[in-house]
Every structure is written in C-alpha cells, then in structure tokens.
C-alpha cells in the first residue's frame, strides 16, 4: 500500500504543471500562497505590486492576452477568469491546459485555492492553507462579538462616476465578517455604478474607499460633503488596495484592517455617534 501511494504521488508530481501563467492578480496570490512561485513564468499586467511576481513577464490583462508569448514561454498551465475564455481559446487549441476560475464571491477564495492545488498536484497543501485561513477568519470575527452596533459601510471604488460594491461581491462578506453591514442592499451586479442621489439617501456610518478612487478630490463636492460619514471623518483608505479588492489569501490582512477601523464606531455610544 505504501509503495503504491508513493508511486501515485510520484506520477502526480511528474504530470503536474511546472510552467504556470496567471492572468489575474488574485490568482497569482493564490499560486504564491500555495508555495508555487517557482513555477510561475508569467503574470497579468496588474500583478506589479505582488512580491512573488516581480520581474516576471506581463502577458495579459482583462481584455487582452499575449498568446504568442505564452506559447514561447512553454507554459503548461494557464489560469484565468471565465470571462477570458475566448482570449485563451487559441492556447486550448494548441493543447495547453487552461483553468478558468471565478473570483467574485467569498467562497470562491477557498474554491480557487482547492482547484489550483489540485491542478498543480498540491491538493493537501491547498487543504492545509484553507484550514489555516478559516481558523484566522474565525479568530478575527470573534473580536466583533463585543460590538454594540454594526456600522453601515459604503464602499467606493471610483468617485467620478461613483462605483461601488453590492451584496453579491466578496467585499460585502468581508464587511460582515468585520462586524459591519454593507449600506447598499440592492445592486444588480457585484460591482456597479451608483447615483449620487442614492448615496445621499443611504447615509452610511462609514466609507471605505480604495486608494485608486482618489476620494479626497471630491469631499468638498455634493453629495460627499453632505454625508455624515464625511463630516465625522469616517473615511477609511487601506494601506494597499490589494488587501481589500483581491479575493485571495491576502484578504486576511484586509479583514484585520477593517475590524480595526470599524470597532471604534461600533462601540461608540449613541450620544457620541
């Protein structure tokens, strides 16, 4: 039995891909968290701030993929989004393995880790990583049990026009785990445009804005200047947008950061809020 198992693992190791291309930053972070950075040969254009991706060729983004370069790099596994299916169809036609993974929901974080782990021959490592992440989430979420209230949070991805996140997004789940509530309760898509009038009517307790949104440029304008969260200086910008917008193992950093920002608001008395 032992020799058979060892043989199976050896075969799996030989067949496992050794030249991986990632077409999305969050998937790049999954690959690195699984200890597979040595197998990465190329990444997406938006992976420049990911430490394990530094110096690697950039071969695509959400709208284009350099298939010729991927072929020249002798890639044996390309990982991307379902929306990139047409872009990588030529690679599939050449027999290169393509793995397309959704990354919009909180559950997708764990599912993507498992699927990448299985494809790369490190399924057990993926299972251990998932267990570790879930334990960290549980420990962080436990801190919110003492919250007196659950602040209503509006997330700003862009200010002109206003883009935000809806209940279907993974960021909405992050806010819940951090002890808050997403102020937007209805949105057709996980990420969509939002009118100034609707924002004013929401009256959120706090605003979480990405650095890319450059929210500081509009705070003196309507509707922002009329929001209570703005008047009370409850505008929070992460040190790095990746910990907020990438559904990858780095979301633990974002969750910790969110809890630290929401805790003072959640425990503020009704008279001082």
N, C-alpha and C positions, 0 to 999 in steps of 0.2 A: 504493500500500500504506500509506504513512504517513498519508495523508488519511483512508483507510478506518478505520485503527486509532484515529486521533484522534476520528473521528466516533463510533465504537463506545464509546470511553471517555466521550465527552460524553453519549451516550444513557444509559449506565450511571449516570453522575453525576446526571442528571435523574431517573431512575427510582429511585435509591437513597433509602431512607427518611431523613427528616430530623427526625422526632419519635419518638424511641425511648423505650420504657418497659422497665425492667429489674425483674424480680420476685425477684431473688436477689443478695445482696451479691457473691458471687464473679463473677457475670456482669457486674455493674456495674463491677468492677475490670477485667474483660476489655475492656469497652467503653472505659473511660478509658485503658487501656494502648494501645489502638489509636488514641488521639487523637480519639475521637468524643464527648468530654464535652459539646461544644457542642450536640450533637443530643439529649442526654438531657433529657427533660421530666418524668420521674417515676421513683422507685425504690421498693424494698421498705422495710418498716419497720425492717429490721436493717442498713440502709446508713448509719446516722447517723455512723459513725466514718470513713467513706470521704471523703477531702478533696474529690474532684471531685463528690460527691453532696450536699454541704452546701447547705441552702436549698431543695432540690428537694422537691416534694410526695411524701408516702409513700402509696402506693396499694395495698399488699397485703403479705401475709406467706405463710407456708407453708400456711395454712389458709383464707385469705380474700383476695379481690381486689375492689377497688372499680371495677367495670367502668364504671359511670356516669361516674366522674371521668376514667377513661382516655379514654372517648369525648369528654368535654368538653374534654380537652387536645388533641384532634385527633391522637392517636397514629397513626402509620402502620407501626409495628413494635413488637410486644410480645415480650420474650424471657423465658422462664422454664424451669421444670423439667417433665419428662413427667408427674410426679405432679400438676401443676397444670392438666392438660388440661381437666378438667370445669369448673374455676373460670373458665377463659378461653374456654370454648365460646361464650358469647354474643358475644364480640368477633369470633370467626371467623365467626359467623352474620351479622354486620354487614359482613363483608368486610375487616376489619382483619387484616393479616398477623401470624401468631403463629409464633414459632420456639421450640420446646421442646428443650432440650439437657440430657443427663445430665452430672452433675459429681461422680461418686463416685470415679473412678479417676484415676491419674496421667496416663494417655493422654488422658483427657477434657480436661485442661488445654489441650493443643495442638489437639485436635479442635474444641473450642468456640471457640478463637481463630480457627481457619480458617473455621468456619461463620458466625460473626458477621462476620468480614471479608468473606466472600462476600456475605452478605445486605446489608451496608452499602455494598458497592461499593468496598471497600478490600482486596481479596484479596492484592495484592502487599505491602501494608503488614503484613498478618497473617503472610505468609510470612517477612518480614524479622524480625518480632517473635519468631516461633517459632525461627528460626535463632539469634537472639541469646540467647534463653532456654536453648536446648540447649547452646550454647557455654559459657554461665555455669555450667550444671549440670555439664558435663564438667570444667571447671576446678576447681570446688568438690569434686567427687567424687574428683578426682586427689589431693587432700590426704589422703584416707583410706587410700591405698595403704600408708602407713607405719604404720598401726595394727597393734599387736601382737595385739589381740583385737577382737572385735566385740560390744560390750556388748548384753545383752538388755534391752530397754526396754518398760516398761508405760506405756500412755497413759491418763490419767484425764480424762474429760470431765465426770464427776459423781461424787460420793462417797457420797451417801445418796439413792437407791441408787447402786451403782457402775455406771458406764457406761464402756465402753472401745471400742477400735477393733480390727478383725480384719484378716487378711491381704488381704481384698478392698478395703480402704479405701486412699485415696490417701496417707494419713498413713503407712501401712506402707511404701510405696515411698519416701517421704521419709526414713524412718529408715534404710532400706537404703542410700540414696544418701549418707547422713550417716555411714556406716560402722558402723551398729548393726544389731541384729536385733530384730524385734518379738517380745516374750516370748509373746504369745498366738499360737499356731499354728493354732488351730481356733476359728472363730466363724461362726455361720450367716449373719450379716448383716455388712455393713461396719462398722456401729455397733450395739452391743447391750449389755444388762445383763450383769453378771459377778458371780458369787458371791464372798463374802469367802473361802470355803474354797479356791476355785480360785486366787484371787490369792495366798494364803499359800503354796500349793503351788508356784506359779511361781518364787518367789524371784528377782525381776528384779534386774539390776545397777543399774538407774536407773529413775526415774519421771519422766515428762513430764506435767505437769498444767496444764490451762488455768486462766486466772485465774478464770473463772466457776465452776470446780469448788470453789473455796474449800477446797482440800485442807488448809490449815493448821488447820481446825476439827476434824479427825479424827485427827491424827497421834498423839495420846495414847491413841487407842482401838484395839481389835482390829479388823481384823488388821494395820492400818497400823503400830502400834508394834512389831510383831514382825518387820517386814520389814527385811532387811539394808540395803536401799537407804535406808530412813528413818534407821536408826541411823548410817549413814555420811554422812548429809546429801546424798544424791544425788537430790534432788528439784528439778526444773527447771521454772520457770514462765516462759513467754515474755513479753516486754515488752508485747506486744499479741497477743491470741488470734487475730486475723485472719491473721497470718503463718503460723500453724500449721493452722487449720481451714478456710481458704478455698482451694480448688483454683483458683488464679488466678495471674497473673504474680508476685504478691507472695510466692509460695511460695519464691522465691529468698532472700528475707530470712529465712524460716523455716529453710531448709536451711543457710544460713550460721550461724545461731544454734545449730542442733542440732549441727553439726560442732564448734563451739567448746565446747559442753558435753560432748560425748562423747569428744573427743580425750584429755583427761587420764585418763579412766577406761580407755580403750582401750590407752593406753601405760603404764599403771601395772604395776609388776612383780607377779608372783604373790604375793610375800611381803608386799607392802604393800596388796594389794587386799582 
